[in-house]
Amino acid sequence: MEMIATALPALGQAWALILQPMVLGYLVLGVVMGLAVGVFPGLGGIAGLSLLLPFMFGMDPVLGLALMIGMVAVVPTSDTFASVLMGIPGSSASQATVLDGFPMAKRGEAARALSAAFTSSLFGGLVGAAFLTLFILVARPIVLAFGLPEMLMITVFGLSMVAILAGRVALKGVAAAGLGLLIGTIGEADAGGSLRMSTYDIPYLIDGLQLVIVGLGIFAIPEIVSLLRQDRAISQDANLGAGWADGVRDWFANKWLSVRCSIIGVVVGVIPGLGGSVVDWIAYGHTVQSTRDTSEFGLGNVRGVIGPESSNNAKEGGGLVPTLLFGIPGSGSMAIFIGAIALLGSGDIEVGPSMLRDNLDITYSIVWLLALANVVGTLLCIAASGGIARLTTIRFTYLAPFLFMLIAFAAFQSGQNFEDLLALFAIGLIGVFLRRFDWSRPAFLIGFVLSNPIEKFSNQAVQIASFRFRKSFEEGMEYVFSPIVIVLIVITVLSVVFGLRQAKAIAAEGEVPTGSKRAPVAFLLLIMGYVVAALINANAIPDYNMTDKIVPLVVGGVTLAACLMLMVQMMRRPESDAVFADKEMAGEDADAPHGLWGTLAWFAGLIAATWVVGFILALVGFLLAFFRIRAGCGWGKTLLLSAAGVGFMCLMASALNRDFPPGLLQDAFDLPWPLR
Amino acid sequence: MTKFTRAALAALLAATPFAATAETDLSGETVEWVIPFSETGGSAKWANFFAPLLSEALPGQPTVVVKFMPGAGSTKGANWFHEQENGDGTLIFGSSGSTQFPYLLNDPRVRYEYNDWEPVMATGTGGVAYLEPEAGAKFDGSANALQDIDFIYGSQGATRLDLVPLLAWEMLGMNVEPVFGIKGRGDGRLMFERGEANIDYQTTSGYLGGSADLVEQGQAVAMMTWGALDEDGNIVRDPTFPDLPTFKEVCEATEGCETSGEAWDAWKAFFVAGFPVQKLAFLPKGTDQEVIDTYVAAFETVRNRDDFEQISSQTVGEYPVFVGEGAQRALEQATSVPQGAKDYVKTWLRDSYGVELEG
């Protein structure tokens, strides 16, 4: 009661702060800027926020908050465009949306998928805000109840989603997830600093691979290459059948699913340290488990869009709890947000434990500004979706070079190394083959995302648990098997059992034909080769750094075992078995007019030319050559499209104050921007 | 402000070439302030705070933008900066304790040389260690009664700033087991709040932002600060926490802990490099004296703003901002660690944590 007595007046003050024309104006401005940045895959909220930072100094706190929150809130909304229309995960928040959203776009239902996604986002954001208004008052002890064993179990629960997304051959899913986990361990270990599959001679690998690059490589490149080979529009249907009203109706028909997934989003978002990058997968898993007929998942089931999209905006709200209550950012953009708050006004708003006591009105303003920004952003997105959905009717050959340009730029922003482009290409190649041989790409990505948390939490939990066990057995057991852990174990086991039962029905890659044995076996041998190399490499780490080698060894061992079992299956089964899935044997990939290598060579050419003459000059050559030769355009169109691409790239880079990858030419000569 | 800080400031002011003739005009230019960390860290906050103030104070009011170049524990950005030679005043670089420590420990990734660069500004911070209440009750200004307790500490890694607290606790004879791999001191505090760790330390801003509250509510007991430096390089009480003893005082009161000798020299050397001179702003090697003077004068103006003390409370705290020759002296203090101290720390890192550093 006392709680409500303090909360209500603060809530009133918060609304009084928000509902001023100036504040709302700044909010809309932030939303528009956020949409402009978020539409482009791989850039996301961090790029946008750091753009705003210089203006935050001394700004009126509420105005500054409105501007920043407007920007942050709409990124998980606007990134849906790339996920649904192009099959490119716009940010880590909308990876799962790709699975069903993109097939819908291919079917000509882009507008329907988009509006279902946006409505879900909006609803998720509102549920998140309502939930937070009460929850934030009691959140502290609950957040503190999540210690290392609990976080480890949540991570394991996230990993158990692999069971649902493993695809038709479960072993392949396990091996793909294992490979993702192993690739996630590349670089310097957090605990002891040992190097895994890297050397000091290649500094790039020491920091490990970035999620942006792996996400784009695994999902975007294979789709772009495949569509480009077929030389047609994304949508097989020239007229976009289902419109945006259908999407809203779809959402309404599944409103309870949306509620449940929103709650999942808030709850997982609240827990610090997970960063919420698995929320959408957990929501997707829940969606599949709670649907009777799963045959359509992966082929364009609208529920597969509604679930993850309901959760990812709610997650942003949940992420405010650790940020505001503990001063511990739940994500990269929240970290900048904290830094920026210190610059606002006279600098007296301090994020942290005192926030609720001293600034409850500001806290509530933040929560409800977030909700309002969601509303504004969603309305804008729905309004735009009909028009933007037309992109799917354009011949894809006209879009592809721009997409290659955008993802190369986005990849470079993650580390500002030329190696970022090489890594993108290498991961893209893995993605192309995973897709071709029907190894679950979602499983790979889940493995990669959870690699670091699994390793970190298990090492730390074991260290602290052994400490408790040394004191007394009871204390150790109490620490390891807390009630939360037990509940999570039960949920995980149930999820795996249900998941395996339903997994066979989900064909994330659609129907995949089978053919000869040679290519699938060769790919398996390649994977095994890497796993063995990683195992040998991890084993070479001295034993006193056990924390750095134990996870690669265990994961590598399991992956190798899965690969060996696959090998046995391959030896025993006939060529027509699903284990020999190969997209090059029949279907749209096999019938495509252009070859795989020839198409990839265009992207490789862009990267190679960048290495020599830098990105912008390489881009000029790439666009000209591509439109003229591959797309067969006349010179007028070629010049126009190329100029548009290069001009747009320069405009965006200068607005975001970003550099382009330099090449050998730039090493030798000092050139003016943007050639620099 | 304490008497000491004021004295230190006065001394530094006197040492600064105040009458630097600022002929360099930067109007219409864009100054890039490169930070070898990501957008999310403390150095980003620091640079973002100073950037608009610097822009106002520089002749011609150029746009000052902060650029982030993270990687390899900040050595990537520092290596890059070392190769830059455009000393026309459009590039400055910010380094932090995390850049200084690998340099001092001859990390194989380090290809930069601090002494080639031109320091123009430096700021420092302090640090506070605290204990869970039960252990805190046994703390009497010495660590004598803390010897039999098993402590757990959430650490970012023994070669980072955490080297300073870890070595201090070991010198006090305390049994502290670090749990490595956390991503920031905030995570360490969370581990402490959850009861998984029972000892922690925070830099001044982190302590004031979160941990001071725990101490007030009796969920933690403040143990000691690392201290601050006076003009002669002696460790004195931290001006922000005048009531807390320094590690030096606690060490003197604790049996078996010496405030002289190899271990002490090593600890002090790394403390100085990590705290009182934590963050430095540099111009590239070979920059014209005229440009250097312009920047020194600009930072001087920033420091002398009437509202500086108020607006800087969260980023700088009650610690002096060194400018010009003061920054030069600060750099010397931070990077001239005797070989004996380096060897001691390297041996200790190898024996206690199995960290091998070549060189």
Chai-1 contact restraints between the chains, C-beta under 6 A:
chainA,res_idxA,chainB,res_idxB,connection_type,confidence,min_distance_angstrom,max_distance_angstrom,comment,restraint_id
A,I46,B,E39,contact,1.0,0.0,6.0,A-B,restraint_1
A,S50,B,E39,contact,1.0,0.0,6.0,A-B,restraint_2
A,L53,B,N48,contact,1.0,0.0,6.0,A-B,restraint_3
A,F57,B,P52,contact,1.0,0.0,6.0,A-B,restraint_4
A,L144,B,E193,contact,1.0,0.0,6.0,A-B,restraint_5
A,L144,B,R194,contact,1.0,0.0,6.0,A-B,restraint_6
A,G147,B,R194,contact,1.0,0.0,6.0,A-B,restraint_7
A,G147,B,E196,contact,1.0,0.0,6.0,A-B,restraint_8
A,D190,B,G181,contact,1.0,0.0,6.0,A-B,restraint_9
A,A191,B,F180,contact,1.0,0.0,6.0,A-B,restraint_10
A,A191,B,G181,contact,1.0,0.0,6.0,A-B,restraint_11
A,Y200,B,P108,contact,1.0,0.0,6.0,A-B,restraint_12
A,P203,B,A72,contact,1.0,0.0,6.0,A-B,restraint_13
A,I206,B,A72,contact,1.0,0.0,6.0,A-B,restraint_14
A,D207,B,G71,contact,1.0,0.0,6.0,A-B,restraint_15
A,G327,B,G186,contact,1.0,0.0,6.0,A-B,restraint_16
A,G327,B,G209,contact,1.0,0.0,6.0,A-B,restraint_17
A,G327,B,G210,contact,1.0,0.0,6.0,A-B,restraint_18
A,I328,B,G186,contact,1.0,0.0,6.0,A-B,restraint_19
A,I328,B,L190,contact,1.0,0.0,6.0,A-B,restraint_20
A,G332,B,T40,contact,1.0,0.0,6.0,A-B,restraint_21
A,A335,B,T40,contact,1.0,0.0,6.0,A-B,restraint_22
A,I336,B,E39,contact,1.0,0.0,6.0,A-B,restraint_23
A,I336,B,T40,contact,1.0,0.0,6.0,A-B,restraint_24
A,G339,B,K45,contact,1.0,0.0,6.0,A-B,restraint_25
A,A342,B,Q314,contact,1.0,0.0,6.0,A-B,restraint_26
A,G347,B,I311,contact,1.0,0.0,6.0,A-B,restraint_27
A,G347,B,Q314,contact,1.0,0.0,6.0,A-B,restraint_28
A,E350,B,G209,contact,1.0,0.0,6.0,A-B,restraint_29
A,G352,B,G209,contact,1.0,0.0,6.0,A-B,restraint_30
A,G352,B,G210,contact,1.0,0.0,6.0,A-B,restraint_31
A,P353,B,G210,contact,1.0,0.0,6.0,A-B,restraint_32
A,P353,B,D213,contact,1.0,0.0,6.0,A-B,restraint_33
A,S354,B,D213,contact,1.0,0.0,6.0,A-B,restraint_34
A,K456,B,G181,contact,1.0,0.0,6.0,A-B,restraint_35
A,Q460,B,V179,contact,1.0,0.0,6.0,A-B,restraint_36
A,Q463,B,V179,contact,1.0,0.0,6.0,A-B,restraint_37
A,I464,B,E196,contact,1.0,0.0,6.0,A-B,restraint_38
A,Y544,B,G354,contact,1.0,0.0,6.0,A-B,restraint_39
A,N545,B,G354,contact,1.0,0.0,6.0,A-B,restraint_40
A,N657,B,V65,contact,1.0,0.0,6.0,A-B,restraint_41
